[in-house]
Amino acid sequence: MNNVNHAESDSKILAAFLSASPKTDGADHLTPSAAFGIWVGSLRRQRGLSLAQAAGHSGLEVNFWLQVELGQASLLALSGALPALARTLGLTERALARRLAALLLP
């Protein structure tokens, strides 16, 4: 499957979430979870993975990946999923945790 097909597949999955957008703090600033999710989604796409492929590789549900990328995953859920996210994105768990911490503690 090429990147165009990944985008089409992701678009179909995301269509169910069209009304959702990354969370803001009420002042049109991204929350740390939303900024982290945008970064995770960017890395996933750079690696040529569809949401379904990322879910299959990580053992996490597609809906969880959507929650992460839309900034809707709780910090507790994110912390528990860091090993699977890191493995799928080709990062160390420490690197992923550092990125999340940097967003939480600017």
Order of alpha helices (4+ residues) and beta strands (2+ residues): alpha-alpha-alpha-alpha-alpha-alpha
